């Protein structure tokens, strides 16, 4: 019940409509199909919303040298950054074993949270979704309290 109350808070006054949340979750679920996961078989899709209202998708991309693997969140953000976008409003993430629907929430890893910190404000919205009806919403500061950003090295 607490999660549903939290979601209502985001949808009521945080500038994110139910329709936009649905579009982001749908895009993240679609992006899972683009993932390249020959080793773990765990597909993740992400859809990031720019401040200009454009959505960029990304899937995780594995490599035999695991350190060279790129997460779905960073793929989506880097795709947007490579096209000139620098500020983001929200991201939806969905993940699960290849060939199945998600059964748990796929939270962003620490590196992805740090990349989000670089390009988003503390109130950046992170949606972790199993499907259109089962999702949770957070602010970046909830998942990365006391984050290290550019202001820390000025």
LUMMITI-923183 format. One line per 3 residues: number of its first residue (from 1); their letters; for each residue x, y, z of N, C-alpha, C. Coordinates in Angstrom, 1 decimal. Layout:
LUMMITI-923183
NUM	A	X,Y,Z,X,Y,Z,X,Y,Z; ...
end
This chain:
LUMMITI-923183
1	XXX	0.8,-1.2,0.0,0.0,0.0,0.0,0.9,1.3,0.0; 2.0,1.2,0.7,2.9,2.4,0.8,3.4,2.7,-0.6; 3.7,1.7,-1.4,4.2,1.9,-2.8,3.2,2.6,-3.6
4	XXX	1.9,2.2,-3.5,0.9,2.8,-4.3,0.7,4.3,-3.9; 0.8,4.6,-2.6,0.7,5.9,-2.1,1.8,6.8,-2.7; 3.0,6.2,-2.7,4.2,6.9,-3.3,4.0,7.2,-4.8
7	XXX	3.4,6.2,-5.5,3.2,6.4,-6.9,2.1,7.5,-7.1; 1.1,7.5,-6.3,0.1,8.6,-6.4,0.7,10.0,-6.2; 1.7,10.1,-5.3,2.3,11.3,-5.0,3.0,11.8,-6.3
10	XXX	3.7,10.9,-7.0,4.4,11.3,-8.2,3.4,11.7,-9.3; 2.3,11.0,-9.4,1.3,11.2,-10.5,0.5,12.4,-10.2; 0.3,12.8,-9.0,-0.6,13.9,-8.7,0.0,15.3,-8.9
13	XXX	1.3,15.5,-8.6,1.8,16.8,-8.6,3.2,16.9,-9.1; 3.8,15.9,-9.6,5.2,15.9,-10.0,5.4,16.1,-11.5; 4.3,16.5,-12.2,4.5,16.8,-13.6,4.6,15.6,-14.5
16	XXX	4.2,14.4,-14.1,4.3,13.2,-14.8,2.9,12.6,-14.9; 2.3,12.6,-16.1,0.9,12.1,-16.2,1.0,10.6,-16.3; -0.2,10.0,-16.0,-0.3,8.5,-16.1,0.0,8.1,-17.5
19	XXX	-0.4,8.9,-18.5,-0.2,8.5,-19.9,1.3,8.5,-20.2; 2.0,9.5,-19.7,3.5,9.5,-19.9,4.2,8.4,-19.2; 3.8,8.1,-18.0,4.3,6.9,-17.3,4.1,5.7,-18.1
22	XXX	2.9,5.5,-18.6,2.6,4.4,-19.5,3.5,4.3,-20.7; 3.7,5.4,-21.3,4.5,5.5,-22.5,6.0,5.1,-22.2; 6.5,5.6,-21.1,7.8,5.2,-20.7,8.0,3.7,-20.4
25	XXX	7.0,3.2,-19.6,7.0,1.8,-19.3,6.9,0.9,-20.6; 6.0,1.3,-21.5,5.9,0.6,-22.8,7.2,0.6,-23.5; 7.9,1.8,-23.6,9.1,1.9,-24.3,10.2,1.0,-23.6
28	XXX	10.2,1.0,-22.3,11.2,0.2,-21.6,11.0,-1.3,-21.9; 9.8,-1.7,-21.9,9.5,-3.1,-22.1,9.8,-3.5,-23.6; 9.6,-2.6,-24.5,10.0,-2.8,-25.9,11.5,-2.8,-26.1
31	XXX	12.2,-2.0,-25.3,13.7,-1.9,-25.4,14.3,-3.2,-24.9; 13.7,-3.9,-24.0,14.2,-5.2,-23.6,14.4,-6.2,-24.8; 13.6,-6.0,-25.8,13.7,-6.9,-27.0,15.0,-6.6,-27.8
34	XXX	15.6,-5.4,-27.6,16.9,-5.1,-28.3,18.1,-5.5,-27.5; 18.0,-6.0,-26.3,19.1,-6.3,-25.4,19.9,-7.4,-26.1; 21.2,-7.3,-25.9,22.2,-8.3,-26.3,22.8,-9.0,-25.1
37	XXX	22.3,-10.2,-24.8,22.6,-10.9,-23.5,23.0,-12.4,-23.7; 24.0,-12.7,-24.5,24.3,-14.1,-24.7,24.9,-14.8,-23.5; 25.2,-14.1,-22.4,25.9,-14.7,-21.3,24.9,-14.9,-20.1
40	XXX	24.3,-13.8,-19.7,23.4,-13.9,-18.5,22.0,-14.2,-18.9; 21.6,-13.9,-20.1,20.2,-14.1,-20.6,19.2,-13.2,-19.7; 19.7,-12.2,-19.1,18.9,-11.2,-18.3,18.7,-10.0,-19.1
43	XXX	17.5,-9.7,-19.7,17.3,-8.6,-20.5,16.8,-7.4,-19.7; 17.3,-6.2,-20.0,16.9,-5.0,-19.4,16.6,-4.0,-20.5; 15.5,-3.3,-20.3,15.2,-2.2,-21.2,15.0,-0.9,-20.4
46	XXX	15.4,0.2,-21.0,15.2,1.5,-20.4,14.7,2.5,-21.4; 13.9,3.4,-20.9,13.4,4.5,-21.7,13.6,5.8,-20.9; 14.4,6.7,-21.4,14.7,8.0,-20.7,13.9,9.1,-21.4
49	XXX	13.4,10.0,-20.6,12.6,11.1,-21.1,13.5,12.4,-21.0; 13.7,13.1,-22.1,14.5,14.3,-22.0,13.6,15.5,-21.5; 14.2,16.6,-21.1,13.4,17.7,-20.7,12.6,18.3,-21.9
52	XXX	13.1,18.0,-23.1,12.4,18.5,-24.3,11.2,17.6,-24.7; 11.0,16.4,-23.9,9.9,15.5,-24.2,10.2,14.4,-25.1; 11.4,14.2,-25.5,11.8,13.1,-26.4,12.1,11.8,-25.6
55	XXX	11.8,10.7,-26.0,12.1,9.4,-25.3,13.2,8.7,-26.1; 14.2,8.3,-25.4,15.3,7.4,-26.0,15.3,6.1,-25.3; 15.4,5.0,-26.1,15.4,3.7,-25.6,16.8,3.1,-25.5
58	XXX	17.0,2.1,-24.7,18.3,1.4,-24.6,18.1,0.0,-24.0; 18.8,-0.9,-24.5,18.9,-2.3,-23.9,20.3,-2.6,-23.4; 20.4,-3.5,-22.4,21.7,-3.8,-22.0,22.5,-4.6,-23.1
61	XXX	23.8,-4.4,-23.1,24.6,-4.9,-24.1,25.8,-5.6,-23.4; 25.8,-7.0,-23.4,26.8,-7.7,-22.7,28.1,-7.9,-23.6; 29.2,-8.3,-23.0,30.4,-8.5,-23.6,31.1,-9.7,-22.9
64	XXX	31.8,-10.5,-23.6,32.5,-11.6,-22.9,33.4,-11.1,-21.8; 34.0,-9.9,-22.0,34.7,-9.3,-20.9,33.7,-8.4,-20.1; 33.2,-9.0,-19.0,32.0,-8.4,-18.4,32.2,-6.9,-18.1
67	XXX	33.4,-6.4,-17.8,33.6,-5.0,-17.6,33.3,-4.1,-18.7; 33.2,-4.7,-19.9,32.8,-3.9,-21.1,31.3,-4.0,-21.4; 30.6,-4.6,-20.5,29.1,-4.6,-20.6,28.5,-3.3,-20.3
70	XXX	27.5,-2.9,-21.0,26.8,-1.6,-20.8,25.3,-1.9,-20.4; 24.9,-1.2,-19.3,23.5,-1.4,-18.9,22.6,-0.6,-19.8; 21.3,-1.0,-19.7,20.3,-0.4,-20.5,20.1,1.1,-20.2
73	XXX	20.2,1.4,-19.0,20.0,2.8,-18.6,21.1,3.7,-19.2; 22.3,3.3,-19.1,23.4,4.0,-19.7,23.3,4.0,-21.2; 22.9,2.9,-21.8,22.7,2.9,-23.3,21.7,4.0,-23.7
76	XXX	20.6,4.1,-23.0,19.6,5.1,-23.4,20.1,6.5,-23.1; 20.7,6.7,-22.0,21.2,8.1,-21.7,22.3,8.4,-22.6; 23.2,7.5,-22.9,24.4,7.9,-23.8,23.9,8.1,-25.2
79	XXX	22.9,7.4,-25.6,22.3,7.6,-27.0,21.7,9.0,-27.0; 21.0,9.5,-26.0,20.5,10.8,-26.0,21.6,11.9,-25.9; 22.6,11.6,-25.1,23.7,12.6,-24.9,24.4,12.7,-26.3
82	XXX	24.6,11.6,-27.0,25.3,11.6,-28.2,24.6,12.4,-29.3; 23.3,12.6,-29.1,22.5,13.4,-30.0,22.2,14.9,-29.4; 23.0,15.2,-28.4,22.9,16.6,-27.9,22.1,16.9,-26.7
85	XXX	21.3,15.9,-26.2,20.5,16.1,-25.0,21.4,16.1,-23.8; 21.1,16.9,-22.9,22.0,17.0,-21.6,21.2,17.0,-20.3; 19.9,17.1,-20.4,19.0,17.2,-19.2,17.9,16.2,-19.4
88	XXX	17.6,15.4,-18.3,16.6,14.4,-18.3,15.6,14.6,-17.2; 14.4,14.1,-17.5,13.3,14.3,-16.5,12.9,13.0,-15.8; 12.9,11.9,-16.6,12.5,10.6,-16.0,13.1,9.4,-16.8
91	XXX	13.1,8.3,-16.2,13.5,7.0,-16.8,12.7,5.9,-16.3; 12.3,5.0,-17.2,11.6,3.7,-16.8,12.5,2.6,-17.1; 12.6,1.6,-16.2,13.4,0.4,-16.4,12.6,-0.8,-16.1
94	XXX	12.8,-1.8,-17.0,12.2,-3.1,-16.8,13.2,-4.2,-17.2; 13.2,-5.3,-16.4,14.2,-6.3,-16.6,13.7,-7.7,-16.2; 14.2,-8.7,-16.8,13.9,-10.1,-16.4,14.6,-11.1,-17.3
97	XXX	14.5,-12.3,-17.0,15.1,-13.3,-17.8,14.6,-13.3,-19.2; 15.5,-13.6,-20.1,15.1,-13.6,-21.6,14.0,-14.5,-21.8; 13.0,-14.0,-22.6,11.9,-14.9,-23.0,10.7,-14.9,-22.0
100	XXX	10.9,-14.2,-20.9,9.8,-14.1,-19.9,9.5,-12.7,-19.6; 8.3,-12.5,-19.0,7.9,-11.2,-18.5,8.6,-10.9,-17.2; 8.9,-9.7,-16.9,9.6,-9.4,-15.6,8.7,-9.8,-14.4
103	XXX	9.4,-10.4,-13.4,8.7,-10.9,-12.2,9.2,-10.1,-10.9; 10.2,-9.3,-11.1,10.8,-8.5,-10.1,11.2,-7.1,-10.6; 11.4,-6.2,-9.8,11.8,-4.9,-10.2,13.3,-4.9,-10.5
106	XXX	13.7,-4.2,-11.6,15.1,-4.1,-12.0,15.6,-2.7,-11.7; 16.3,-2.6,-10.5,16.7,-1.3,-10.1,18.1,-0.9,-10.8; 18.3,0.3,-11.0,19.6,0.7,-11.6,20.8,0.4,-10.7
109	XXX	21.9,0.0,-11.3,23.1,-0.3,-10.6,23.7,1.0,-10.2; 24.8,1.0,-9.4,25.5,2.2,-8.9,26.1,3.0,-10.0; 26.7,2.4,-11.0,27.2,3.2,-12.1,26.2,3.9,-12.8
112	XXX	25.0,3.3,-13.1,23.9,3.9,-13.8,23.4,5.1,-12.9; 23.3,4.9,-11.6,22.8,6.0,-10.7,23.8,7.2,-10.8; 25.1,6.9,-10.9,26.1,8.0,-11.0,25.9,8.7,-12.3
115	XXX	25.7,8.0,-13.4,25.5,8.6,-14.7,24.2,9.5,-14.7; 23.2,9.0,-14.0,21.9,9.8,-13.9,22.3,11.1,-13.1; 23.1,11.0,-12.1,23.5,12.1,-11.3,24.2,13.2,-12.2
118	XXX	24.9,12.7,-13.2,25.6,13.6,-14.0,24.7,14.5,-14.9; 23.6,13.9,-15.3,22.7,14.5,-16.3,21.3,14.9,-15.8; 21.1,14.7,-14.6,19.7,14.9,-14.1,19.8,15.7,-12.7
121	XXX	18.7,16.3,-12.4,18.5,16.9,-11.1,18.2,15.9,-10.0; 18.2,16.3,-8.8,17.9,15.3,-7.7,16.5,14.8,-7.7; 15.6,15.6,-8.3,14.2,15.1,-8.4,13.9,14.4,-9.7
124	XXX	14.9,13.9,-10.4,14.8,13.1,-11.6,14.0,11.8,-11.1; 13.0,11.4,-11.9,12.1,10.3,-11.6,12.6,9.0,-12.2; 12.7,8.0,-11.3,13.1,6.7,-11.8,11.9,5.7,-11.5
127	XXX	11.4,5.1,-12.6,10.3,4.2,-12.6,10.9,2.8,-12.8; 10.7,1.9,-11.8,11.0,0.5,-12.0,9.7,-0.3,-12.2; 9.6,-1.1,-13.3,8.4,-1.7,-13.7,8.5,-3.2,-13.9
130	XXX	7.5,-3.9,-13.5,7.3,-5.3,-14.0,6.4,-5.3,-15.2; 5.4,-4.4,-15.2,4.4,-4.2,-16.3,3.7,-2.9,-16.1; 2.7,-2.7,-17.0,2.0,-1.4,-17.0,1.3,-1.1,-15.7
133	XXX	0.9,-2.2,-15.0,0.1,-2.0,-13.8,0.9,-2.2,-12.5; 2.1,-2.7,-12.6,2.9,-3.0,-11.4,4.3,-2.3,-11.5; 4.4,-1.1,-10.9,5.6,-0.3,-11.0,5.7,0.6,-9.8
136	XXX	7.0,1.0,-9.5,7.3,1.9,-8.4,8.0,3.1,-8.9; 7.9,4.2,-8.3,8.5,5.5,-8.7,9.3,6.0,-7.5; 10.5,6.6,-7.9,11.4,7.2,-7.0,12.0,8.4,-7.5
139	XXX	12.6,9.3,-6.7,13.4,10.3,-7.1,14.9,9.8,-7.1; 15.7,10.4,-7.9,17.1,10.0,-7.9,17.7,10.1,-6.5; 17.4,11.2,-5.8,17.9,11.3,-4.4,17.5,10.2,-3.5
142	XXX	16.4,9.6,-3.7,16.0,8.4,-2.9,16.9,7.2,-3.1; 17.4,7.0,-4.3,18.2,5.9,-4.7,19.7,6.2,-4.6; 20.0,7.5,-4.6,21.4,7.9,-4.5,21.5,9.1,-3.6
145	XXX	21.3,8.9,-2.3,21.4,10.0,-1.3,22.9,10.4,-1.2; 23.1,11.7,-1.1,24.4,12.3,-0.9,25.3,12.0,-2.1; 24.7,12.0,-3.3,25.5,11.6,-4.5,26.6,12.6,-4.8
148	XXX	27.6,12.1,-5.5,28.8,12.9,-5.9,28.6,13.4,-7.3; 28.5,14.7,-7.5,28.3,15.3,-8.8,29.3,16.4,-9.1; 29.1,17.1,-10.2,30.0,18.1,-10.6,30.2,19.2,-9.6
151	XXX	29.1,19.5,-8.9,29.2,20.6,-7.9,30.2,20.2,-6.8; 30.4,18.9,-6.6,31.3,18.5,-5.6,32.8,18.8,-5.9; 33.1,19.0,-7.1,34.5,19.2,-7.5,34.8,20.7,-8.0
154	X	33.9,21.5,-7.7,34.1,23.0,-8.1,34.8,23.7,-7.0
end
